[in-house]
Amino acid sequence: MPTLASTNTPPPLVWKWKRFSTVNYLVTGAGAGLTLAAAIINPRAQHSLSGGVWFDESVRNALRVDTLPNRYIFRDASDVGLSLMVSWPFVADALTTAWWYRGSREAAQEMALIDLETLAVSGAIQGVTNVLVSRERPYGRDCGSDELPSGSIDCANAVHYRSFFSGHSAFSFTGAALICIHHFKNELLGAPWDALSCAGGYAVATTTATFRVVSDVHYASDILTGALLGTLVGYGVPLLHYARRDTPATPLAGMQLHLVPTPGGLGVLGIF
């Protein structure tokens, strides 16, 4: 009769998919390099997109908080949300769930490597676009006012020309997609917890992106583009890994190998 402990213990997690390859390491390194370079290089002096488009102004007027101190509060809260969404796939899913709870260091390692590659690709696309488009942030029009002097940190350098598209939104939705696909492909916690983890990730990502509009750092079109890109990359890159199952070498069915003495030394005897 099974004990109570055995019935409550989940089976060890087995990694059934292709391992991270040399090509994946190269893609990860290139993506990380482009992300870093885009963060250092100033946006172009010529701005490809200025002001609000479509519904941007109406959404800004509806969601933006009135005072600058309150905007900073929401900005800080969005930074917390971003940190949570970037770390969740590594700490909660790979390290805690896959390795500690399900007992598979291999699965934890492969999941973490997929996370790195996916976030690197997402960051590279967002960073390069950010530099090339050079869109002024919504608050940029207020630089030079009594509330936001020209010498303030938000206005004194090129940071206020990094509006399109939102990195917070892109990374947060990339993280949410990673949470969902890892949970469902590997059944990390089982029903209904995998679905709840996925829903929780998207709830935090949506809140984080919305706070970027509330704090007047991005337009609605910035965060929607980031959410779309993050979702596409967040599912697309891992699916390339999960589409390929591992194919270990198939042993010869029913064959046993034995070492046997021979006049000249040792021989190998195969018994079918």
Buried (B, 14 or more C-beta within 10 A) or exposed (E): EEEEEEEEEEEEBEBEBBEBEEEBEEBBEEBBEBBBEBEEEEBEEEBEBBEBEEEBBEBBEEBBBEEBEEBEBBBEBBBEBBEBBBEBBBEBBBBBBBBEBBBBBEBBBBBBBBBBBBBBBBBBBBBBBBBEBBBBBBBBBBBEEEEBEEEBEBBEEEBBBBBBBBBBBBBBBBBBBBBBBBBBBBBBBEEEBBBEBBBBBBEBBBBBBBBBBBBBBBBBBBBBBBBBBBBBBBBBBBEBBBEEEEEEEEEEEEEEEEEEEEEEEEEEEEEE
